[in-house]
Amino acid sequence: QLVVGYNPSNPGLLDDKLKLSTLNTETASKLVADNMNARNAARQKYLQLENDACIKNALTQRVYEGRNKEYHTGDSVYFKKEKQKTWNGPALVVGQLGNVVIVKQGGLLYRVHPCKIVLKHEADHQVNNSASVTDVVSQKTNQEERGPKSVRFNLSQDSDSDSDEDLPVVVEESLGQSSGNQSHLMDKDLGNQSQSSEKDQRPISSGNQSHAQDPSSSSEGQSSSWTAVTKTSGKINLRRDDVVRYRASPSDEWTNGVVMSRAGKATGKHKNEFNIIIEEEDNPVNVHLDEVTVEKQSIYHLVTDSQVIKDPAVLKAKEAEIKRFEEFGVFDEVKDQGQPTVSSRWVITSKSEGNYKARLVARGFQEETENECDAPTADRISKRLLFTIAVCQNWEIRTLDITSAFLQSDELVRDVYVKPPQDIRRKGIIWKLKKPLYGLGDSARLWYETLRNKLIEIGCKISILDQSVFRYYDEKNNLIGVLVSHVDDLLYAGNSKFHRECMKQVLASFKISRLHTKDFTYLGWSIGQNKGHITVDQRQYGLDIKPTHVPRNSDKERTLSETEKKAYQTTLGKLLWLSSQTRPDLSYDTMELSTYTNSAKVKHLSVMNKVIKKVQHGPQQIRFNAMDLTRGDIKVIFFSDASLGNLPNKKDSGRGYLVFISDGENASLVAWSSNKIKRTVHSVFGAETYGCVAGIAAAIYVRQILSEVLYNDARKTVIPIVGYIDSNQLAQQIKSTKQASDMRMRLDIAGIRQTVNTGEVESITWIPTKNMLADPLTKKDADIRLLKDVVEKGRFS
């Protein structure tokens, strides 16, 4: 063997008397023995060193410790989204499906692997026991000897705080990174609006549902909106410090930033390139705004006519604003001794002919310190659950609006100095704010905290899943009232004891501008109350959406002009708002129209006009009927559906679901969605699987928050979940013990199967496609008659 490299194998050669030397464990030559032992020792040492190097190299990379960890409903966590390096949160855990944790942040649900999650209290503990960033960098050599660096959180606020505000995170992911790798926990799905909830506001431009805004709302906190930027002679009109957001396609997330400067000459070919400061970059980013969809944060509808500003009615409006400042003790006058100040300005809005409203606004972006700006607002699902509970308990729903809500907040705990506008400025005098002024980034949050603290003081309990929801129980732990907040607009219902003990104190604590009962409009919803049922509709809003004129002889393939594209985006935004609030039958059409936004042509205007005609023929209202809310009768029922390659490019697939609260006969629609599947799927089975997973996640969230409100416990499985799908293959696969042929599908199938086996979901049943209520959410021109009948009548039969 040593000579030729292999053992000879001749028949009959080996016998009891003849053995190969290489098979012997002994040798007569000490030199040969020493040589072979040295070779074996060298080989063993080489393999040991090589394995040590591989293990050490692996340990310098990310080490995930949460793979097999279990999370519980209500846990406060930070998480990473797929294909993102930044941490998001804090978010609340809704439930866990095997190795998929469902978390809720800002009204959106996310499916996250356990290894991409860290508990908030563990992060707080790491803060109290971790070294500073400088210490970590200086100890780099010692870290290499010990192994991998851990994920370390640098929280700017006291970690013992009870509020779940966004907190910055410093992540040391590898030995080669410096301490400059910092990112803030900001969820760009929500657009980072500080004064209102993006997902529950009527849209002005296309965007997606979660960035919609309601221009008709008169609430204090809804003065900001996103509008498409304008052009003059082909040049985009933006200035330094303008707040903008942009994205390359409707399926991408918005990127928020602040304009620093124009990147090229205003008259050159690069006139529409801008240097924009974004959160996750240390240096400004050069962005060509002609190649993306860009919107500007337009805070107010301004009256700029100099003649109007001098109008006596405007001066009277200014005087009224100053009186409100004095009434609520907004500021103290102090001497100007060189304190860092922010400037302010008057904002005049025209409410009607000759009727003006004056608002004095601070330029909060000039503050040097960063403050927590997020403030929870009412989720659509929470409001629909309030309707369901109210009609079942025979409670009347009421709404009230807080006058100048921000000015009624608790006093500021930091020093903010404001330079008043020139027309009311006194020489050598500035203002030291006692209350949060409009325009400060954290004004909405401070108001929310004031309202929250007052309600908790009264005895209300805050929801752990939606912090805009407050519940009130009697001494026997029976629910007697529910309140949801949307900045300064409160929606509530309860019995006489709730109004006497809770709402009476709220009315006494804050100055109220209006209070509505019976039939009223709330955030664009027309609410009607009758004995045994409540209806919600947006009929008038739908009728006000007008089609765009398309000349008969137009070139259908012509790309839309800037003016036409703006009209397309504006109309699409209105349709998105309508489909997300009260018209689930329009969900697929708006999803399809959103795919054309950046490359819209004349033919797409014709498609949009056809959708506008559908507005008159779909369900005109959502009806909530009275049901028996005893634990054994009520169920959460979901319908999920999907289609392969159903979007215009024939490559992307869509999925949709509907979630109802039902007692077997009556059915109240509380949640729905129609979205593009983010993964590329190659079969109908795969699309249906992803659709089912999304439906289960939504149903679990609805069940958890309903259980929390009704029974004061979100962790108990007290309300059954029943699902319906029209994929027989998926239904059989859930029941079968065989593995799916697609490796990637096995994880999702295992998660679905586990929810059924553990009782998290009572059953998932196959039904024929003709009975699938979610069919119009995934297919073009699907029959909506069955869905319309169920939604309008509020019952399955």
Sequence and secondary structure as in RCSB ss.txt:
>XXXX:A:sequence
QLVVGYNPSNPGLLDDKLKLSTLNTETASKLVADNMNARNAARQKYLQLENDACIKNALTQRVYEGRNKEYHTGD
SVYFKKEKQKTWNGPALVVGQLGNVVIVKQGGLLYRVHPCKIVLKHEADHQVNNSASVTDVVSQKTNQEERGPKS
VRFNLSQDSDSDSDEDLPVVVEESLGQSSGNQSHLMDKDLGNQSQSSEKDQRPISSGNQSHAQDPSSSSEGQSSS
WTAVTKTSGKINLRRDDVVRYRASPSDEWTNGVVMSRAGKATGKHKNEFNIIIEEEDNPVNVHLDEVTVEKQSIY
HLVTDSQVIKDPAVLKAKEAEIKRFEEFGVFDEVKDQGQPTVSSRWVITSKSEGNYKARLVARGFQEETENECDA
PTADRISKRLLFTIAVCQNWEIRTLDITSAFLQSDELVRDVYVKPPQDIRRKGIIWKLKKPLYGLGDSARLWYET
LRNKLIEIGCKISILDQSVFRYYDEKNNLIGVLVSHVDDLLYAGNSKFHRECMKQVLASFKISRLHTKDFTYLGW
SIGQNKGHITVDQRQYGLDIKPTHVPRNSDKERTLSETEKKAYQTTLGKLLWLSSQTRPDLSYDTMELSTYTNSA
KVKHLSVMNKVIKKVQHGPQQIRFNAMDLTRGDIKVIFFSDASLGNLPNKKDSGRGYLVFISDGENASLVAWSSN
KIKRTVHSVFGAETYGCVAGIAAAIYVRQILSEVLYNDARKTVIPIVGYIDSNQLAQQIKSTKQASDMRMRLDIA
GIRQTVNTGEVESITWIPTKNMLADPLTKKDADIRLLKDVVEKGRFS
>XXXX:A:secstr
 TTTSS    TT  BTTB  GGG S  S HHHHHHHHHHHHHHHHHHHHHHHHHHHHHHTS     TT    TT 
EEEEE TT  SEEEEEEEEEEETTEEEEEETTEEEEE GGGEEEHHHHHHHHHH   HHHHHHTHHHHHHH    
 B   SS TT SS     EE   STT  TT EE    GGGTT SSS GGGS  SSSS GGG   TT   GGG  E
EEE  EETTEE   TT EEEEESSTTS  EEEEEEEESS TTSTTTTEEEEEETT SS EEEEGGGSEEEEEE  
     HHHHTSHHHHHHHHHHHHHHHHHT EEEEE SS  EEEEEEEEEEEETTEEEEEEEE GGG SS      
    HHHHHHHHHHHHHHT  EEEEEETTGGGGS   SS  EEE  GGG  TTEEEEESS  TT TTHHHHHHHH
HHHHHHHHT EE SS TTEEEEE TTS EEEEEEEETTEEEEEE HHHIIIIIHHHHHHS EEEEE SSEEETTE
EEEEETTEEEEE HHHHHT       TT  TT B  HHHHHHHHHHHHHHHHHHHHT GGGHHHHHHHHTTGGG 
BHHHHHHHHHHHHHTTTS   EEEE     TTT EEEEEEEEETT STTSS  EEEEEEEEESSSBEEEEEEEEE
E SS   SHHHHHHHHHHHHHHHHHHHHHHHHHHHHS SSS  S EEEEES HHHHHHHH  S  SSHHHHHHHH
HHHHHHHTTSSSEEEE  GGG TTGGGTSTT   HHHHHHHHHTB  
